[in-house]
Amino acid sequence: MIHMVLCCAAAMSTSLLVEKIKKEAENQGIAIDIGASGVHEVFHEAQDADIVLLAPQVKYIKKQLERNLHDVPVMEISMRDYGTMNGKNVFNDALEVIHQRKETQEKKGS
């Protein structure tokens, strides 16, 4: 199961996008656990996540998250995908980031 945390300013505006991402994962037959988190909770919520998805309004926190969540990739959601609530694109982009991260870790381990 893939664990995703979607971070926005107060974890309220992302509920629709979370539902659309869940639907896309279901359509692809991939089990996910995804929840929305505000900027003040994300550090705790994302400790065991496979990826953190950042809404455009909180992209300023990316470097701080990367410093504190060493092994968790942090992906900015494009303004277009966020604005149109395009769960399919966001989910597929997240899968690509996770896949690239795993490849990088495997190369380091070889």
Order of alpha helices (4+ residues) and beta strands (2+ residues): beta-alpha-beta-alpha-beta-alpha-beta-alpha-alpha
